[in-house]
Amino acid sequence: MKGLVARRRNPIVASLLLLVALLGVGGVYAVATTAAPAEAVATSDQTAIDEGKRLYLEGCSSCHGLDSQGTSNGPTLIGVGAAAVHFQVSTGRMPMAAPGAQAPAKPADYTEEEISQMAAYIASLGPGPAIPTAEQLDYSSADVAEGGVLFRINCAQCHQAAGGGGALTDGKHAPSLMSATPQEIYEAMLTGPQNMPVFGDGTLTVEDKQAIIAYVMDLQEAPSPGGLSLGRLGPVAEGLFLWAGVMAAFVGLAVWIGIRAR
Amino acid sequence: MSDLTTRDSASTPDHGHGDVPADDLARPLYRGPGGLPAADVPHRPRRSDIDPKAARRVERQVAALFLVSMLMVVLFVAAYVAIDPQAEIYIPLFGEVGFQNFALGLTFGLGVFCIGAGAIQWAKKLMPDVEVVQERHSLASTPHEDVEAAEQYERGKEESGFAQYKIIRRTLIAALALFPIPLVVLLRDLWTPKNGSFGPSPVELLSETAWTTDMPIVTDGTYVKLRPEDIPVGGLVSALPENIMEIQEEEHNLNARGKAAIILVRMEPDEIRAQQGDGWDYQGILAYSKICTHVGCPIALYEHRTHHLLCPCHQSTFDLADAGNVVFGPAARRMPQLPIGVDEEGFLVAKAPFAEPVGPSFWERG
């Protein structure tokens, strides 16, 4: 113990402490931002609509208005469709925890049943995209290569070619797709959540959407042989890591070599 | 070793080498700023110098490091032979990684590191650590050397005949003066006359795209013609002229595609505050070039609520609801708009070519 106290002013100790702290913060963040999505069940009968309306008035109406007509705090929900409700609520983006540039994904506040009830209520207000069927979400026969082409043309500009996500203006961002489910991807393309444009079935057909989903799933399963994917941002992130991280380690080693022995 | 004098012998430096010129030795030793004080550093012995136990501990440490290195080499070979290359393993903070790659990197890295670390520990703790002064002579030349250099210069001038052969001297100077001209001439490419005899200027190249009047618009990637109802409000489509593939095959390059790439966005017609021409939209569908007017990155980062188009390269931002004007960033020009309408079959077409050059800025246009 005495030896420890004596060595605490050693420059290496400071470097090591910094390294441990940085790794700790990064690790906690990585664990905290991983959320598990779930499957959906669609209901459209009247009881579901009534129950959905109750949930809506409780949890959503303060921003979106008592009649879903929208307020200064939130857009109208008439005509957004069940798919938009399922996407926003099942990924925890809605209800928002606090006003901000963008609603971040977080653990969902509602069960799948409650979400489908709210979706049924919103769908009853006006025609909009429905929650995709299991058939639409079946990407097993989709062409991954074709999906890659379409992804690079339509999605990569914001979500990165490898789906890592990226920054937009004024604090907004395109989220990473590394934990997105096929249903979330499909619904996002269909409804254009937040500032994402809508990619309707007219320009990206159901087959095109399945191909894109197949490509994103392929990206999610793609191994990272080196371990650290560094956000899959490519050479910039890797170069920064080498210069900032590895060079710092080398400087630490050089300092150790240079310290006078006791 | 005569320049390195240990503390014990610092007071009597040994200058006994015969190959050092005599007047070199006569000069005073450098002792100014940057030099080490010769004899006034108190020597602090290390623990391993005084305590034989500590010395043996260090000896064991160094040997242990070398042994670990050997072990790592054995493990490296074992990992290479035994681990399935497809196997994955979860490493905290790293995630799922290829087990074999991870093991090979770790064992080889540690194997090399332990040899180095052992050597350094050995040098730091066991090898002598007495303070050493390196004595240096002053850098200025002696008067004798100055005179000799001047003599050599004069002799060179005399022998080469540089002063004597006037015509050689003058032509050499002229040749050296002209030599950089080719490098300057190459800069001509930065400047192009309007009706240049050097081929089309950037203005001409970027003013002509594959878009012509009534050219159908097709999606990029799937190359299908578009109807207005295919694009919902808030929608974004990357699009090209219908004949782009033919042009590409003819020209064997992607220049036409690079210039003709557009994006179509749709907003409520009353959200459009300004356009580059009256009625250039079709029921709220607007067509803009996809190529940033700054340095020409393809851009489609479109925020459908703000109608802002953001370039990922240098963050130039264009407001597509306001005639594609620049709202932020280094771009100096607005995004060129393509006037669109529908043909008799109801497909979206270009009503006219681009009215201004597309793509990155160039000399004649900021």
Chai-1 contact restraints between the chains, C-beta under 6 A:
chainA,res_idxA,chainB,res_idxB,connection_type,confidence,min_distance_angstrom,max_distance_angstrom,comment,restraint_id
A,G27,B,L93,contact,1.0,0.0,6.0,A-B,restraint_1
A,V149,B,G221,contact,1.0,0.0,6.0,A-B,restraint_2
A,L150,B,G221,contact,1.0,0.0,6.0,A-B,restraint_3
A,I153,B,D220,contact,1.0,0.0,6.0,A-B,restraint_4
A,I153,B,G221,contact,1.0,0.0,6.0,A-B,restraint_5
A,I153,B,S238,contact,1.0,0.0,6.0,A-B,restraint_6
A,Q157,B,A300,contact,1.0,0.0,6.0,A-B,restraint_7
A,Q157,B,L301,contact,1.0,0.0,6.0,A-B,restraint_8
A,C158,B,L301,contact,1.0,0.0,6.0,A-B,restraint_9
A,T169,B,H308,contact,1.0,0.0,6.0,A-B,restraint_10
A,T169,B,L310,contact,1.0,0.0,6.0,A-B,restraint_11
A,G192,B,G234,contact,1.0,0.0,6.0,A-B,restraint_12
A,G192,B,H304,contact,1.0,0.0,6.0,A-B,restraint_13
A,N195,B,E303,contact,1.0,0.0,6.0,A-B,restraint_14
A,N195,B,R305,contact,1.0,0.0,6.0,A-B,restraint_15
A,P197,B,G234,contact,1.0,0.0,6.0,A-B,restraint_16
A,P197,B,G235,contact,1.0,0.0,6.0,A-B,restraint_17
A,P197,B,L236,contact,1.0,0.0,6.0,A-B,restraint_18
A,P197,B,Y302,contact,1.0,0.0,6.0,A-B,restraint_19
A,P197,B,H304,contact,1.0,0.0,6.0,A-B,restraint_20
A,V198,B,P232,contact,1.0,0.0,6.0,A-B,restraint_21
A,V198,B,G234,contact,1.0,0.0,6.0,A-B,restraint_22
A,V198,B,G235,contact,1.0,0.0,6.0,A-B,restraint_23
A,G200,B,P232,contact,1.0,0.0,6.0,A-B,restraint_24
A,G200,B,G235,contact,1.0,0.0,6.0,A-B,restraint_25
A,G202,B,D230,contact,1.0,0.0,6.0,A-B,restraint_26
A,T203,B,T219,contact,1.0,0.0,6.0,A-B,restraint_27
A,T203,B,D230,contact,1.0,0.0,6.0,A-B,restraint_28
A,T203,B,V237,contact,1.0,0.0,6.0,A-B,restraint_29
A,P225,B,G98,contact,1.0,0.0,6.0,A-B,restraint_30
A,P225,B,N101,contact,1.0,0.0,6.0,A-B,restraint_31
A,G227,B,F94,contact,1.0,0.0,6.0,A-B,restraint_32
A,G227,B,V97,contact,1.0,0.0,6.0,A-B,restraint_33
A,L228,B,F94,contact,1.0,0.0,6.0,A-B,restraint_34
A,I257,B,I120,contact,1.0,0.0,6.0,A-B,restraint_35
A,A261,B,R46,contact,1.0,0.0,6.0,A-B,restraint_36
A,A261,B,K124,contact,1.0,0.0,6.0,A-B,restraint_37
A,A261,B,K125,contact,1.0,0.0,6.0,A-B,restraint_38
A,R262,B,R46,contact,1.0,0.0,6.0,A-B,restraint_39
A,R262,B,R47,contact,1.0,0.0,6.0,A-B,restraint_40
